[in-house]
Structures are given as structure tokens and as C-alpha cells.
Amino acid sequence: MLRAFTPYTTAHMGHWAERLLPEVKERLGIKGDEQDAELLEHARQGQALIEQLTAHQFEGGTRELHIDLGGLPFAPTLDTRTSGMRTDVEAWPIPDPVDPEFANVLQVSRRRNPPHHAVPKSEALSAAAAVLAMVHRNRWLWLAPRLWFVEQGKARPAAEFGRGLIDPGRHVYVPVAAGEVEGWWFQVSRRVFFVTKETPDEPGLVEPLTPERGGMVLVAGEPILIVARVMEHPSDWAFVARVWVADAMPRHPRAWRTTSRAVHAHGLPILCLDEASTPEEVVAQLLLVAYWHGYLGGDESALIPAALASAFPRDVARVMHGTGASGPEAAASFLFERLLRPGFDPTRGAGSIRNYIARHATTLVSEHRSALAVHHPWDELGIKERHYYKLLARFAEQGPDGRRVLDHPTKAKIRDHLEKGRRRQAELALLRGRGFTDEAARKWLQRHDLDAISTAQPRRPRTVR
């Protein structure tokens, strides 16, 4: 059992939802305190949503944790500041590659005979994603904590076992999957604990394992994926992703457009899975969120187009045929260029990324076709091709090669001629409405000023005596 004292988040932030209230009232022009309770409730709901999406609780403090990893070499310590962490045994906090102020992973064991070579980050993440997809497909993400609970209940007295899981300061993790690829270690684990009315709120999702009894329920926390490079001791690079499964997805109002930038700038990657998730989709999604959160960059993202081509073949094929790309990977590269900004909402599940990919594929093809569309000059002038060439022969000068030149002055003459023609048609229509025949209307326009058109009347027929 590891005992750790972990400082978490930024101590100066405090209960920021409450501190936000005066600014909200000022922006809304609200005076008095009649609506304070309602506004504060909305602010707290927003705080809960942001904390859940980022895995950060914006309140300062230090907590004492007793961590049981079940033999795993890395512990998830989400939302923990790097400086000031203390443990009662030998352990090493690994600074987050994107935000070194935080240590989201704690290494608790030394690696013997570390390898001298490691595959690129993208390959290690792809291997870890493939294993995660496998344990999801065979329902081991769901089964592992339940079987662990049954086995532990048989091995020790129920009262002693239950007390350990009720204590919020004790974090017991169930190993779900673990593996290695050259120079890398990856693992998936889930925390198991009892939730009561006194249990502190945490930003992670939970899945009930047992029915509620006596005001408490046994839950499993969201699966946590850790991918760490083990060439050196301690590890010099570690990646953490939260795994959200369809059955445990939160139901929030659609506020992703206003929160996505903050989540991707300060939060941890979220991987969404459902029954339709394929191994190829899981790999592509993990590489995308790692790229968006800044864990992959430059040449390290070169594997993403190939992953997109494998995961979304229909969308990539549509891009290939619609843009004339040389092959699936070239089409996937075009598509990847449109995905450089985070788009899909994790609170809407894995289907959100499928819709996100399909929407951008459609838009990419549409924009490509619009760019290639031929714009004829007669379309710009709003006339038929035959009419255009008649006007060109009338108003345009011949160039050195004998062809008529459509320059700006000529185009202005044609537009002026067309405008005069439209006005004349409108005048004829007005006279016809006053009872003029077509021939009489034309003759009237030849003989009168336009100022008199408002009082124009057709001649009365002559009477024969």
C-alpha cells in the first residue's frame, strides 16, 4: 500500500463558481440579490461540467491518499501538482509532457533492464489503443471490477473489506489490462469504491456495480489508460487518457462549442467507446485526441492519416473520389488538415466523432468542387451565352489576334446596356398595365419623357360617324 501526500490544483482558485457571481451580475445588468440563488446554481452547474470535462477540481489543498495498485507499476494521480508531492515509499511523479506543473502519473516501481530503443510515440499509443479496444469488445472493462469484488469478498471479512472501500482517502485500483511494446508500458485500470452521502464529489464518471443499499452503492470509476516510456528511470514521458463508455456517459446540455477550447487546453484526453467502436476507430480517436491535447506534434502525427484511412474507409473514399486524391492516405491527409481543431463532443459519445469525420469529409468535397467550378462571363452577367457574344461583338474592341477583348470598360458598357434594357422592360410592363398595347407602349416611350409615365393613358378608339 502506497501512502502519498498530494497537493492538487491551484490553491488560489477557491470556489470559483461563487467568486464568479459578481461578474455575472455585472455583465447581465442585474442589481440586488433576489436572483443570487438561481445564478449561483447555474454557475455551480457550469463548474461541475467544466471540472468533469477537464478532470480538474479548481480548489486548492493537500490530500493524503493510500493507493493500492494491484501490482501495476504506474498510478493515476490526476489533478496533482508536481511540486510538494511526498510518499512513504520510493515513488516518482512524472511531470505531464504538456503541463509539467501537474503529475498525472506516479511511477511506483523500478524497471529492471530497461530497453535501449523505443518505438515512436504514435506507434506506442496505437498499440495501447488496440488493446483497449479488445478489452472493450470482450466486455472485460465491465467484468474486471465485478470479478475482483467477488474474489476480494471471499478472501477477507466483508466488514473489513467494505470499510476500506468507503474511505475516500483510499484509492483501490483494479488492473484491467497491461502490455508492452518496445520501450513502452501501457495499462488500463479502474478505481473501485463505495459512494455514500459523505463521499466528496470527484470530476470522474462512475459506474454502479451493485444496487444501492443503506444509502451507499459500490461503483467503479472511469477506466484510466496510461502509456509510459520506460527506457529511462524514472519514466521521462507518460500519457493519460480517460475512457468514457456509452453506458456511463454524462447527460449534459450541449455546451461543447463554448468549452472545447478550455478542455483541450487544460483537460486530459477523453476516449469515447460504444458498441459500434471498432479497433481502428479507437486507434484513430486516441491519436487525434493526443494530437489535439499537444502530446503529439510535427512528425509524430504522421501516422494519423493512415489511421483515419483504416478507421473511416467510406468517408476517406468519398474524399478521394471527390477531390481526385492519388490514394486513400492522400485523401486522409486532406481530411486530417481539416481536423486540426478539436470538434467532437465527448458528452455525446463515440457517435459524435463519426458524425464529425463524415461532416468534414462532405464539406471538403463540396469546397473542392466549388473551387474547380468553371465560371463563365455570361453567368456573371446573368445572360445566355448567345446573347453574351452578340453584346461582345457590339461593344468590345478587337485585339491583336482578332478576338474581342472583354476588359473592364467593355464589361461596364455591357452592364449599362443590360440595365437600360431591364428598365425599358419595366416601363413597358407599366404601360401595358395601364391598357397600352405593346406597339402603343413602344411609341409612347419614343415620344414622351419618362417623367410623364405616371399619368400616361392610352388613346381612346376613334368613333366613326
Secondary structure by P-SEA (a helix, b strand, c coil): cccccccccccccccccccaaaaaaaaaccccccaaaaaaaaaaaaaaaaaaaaccccccbbbbbbcccccccccccccccccccccccbbbbbccccccccccbbbcccccccccccccaaaaaaaaaaaaaaaaaacccccaaaaaaaaaaaaccaaaaaaaaacccbbbbbbcccccccccccbbbbbbbbbccccccccbbbbbcccccccbbbbbccbbbbbbbcccccccbbbbbbbbcccccccccccccccaaaaaacccbbbbbcccccaaaaaaaaaaaaaaacccccccccaaaaaaaaacaaaaaaaaaacccccaaaaaaaaaaaaccccccccccaaaaaaaaaaaaaaaaaaaaaaaccccccccccccaaaaaaaaaacccccccccccccaaaaaaaaaaaaaaaaaaaaaaaaaaacccaaaaaaaaaccccccccccccccccccc
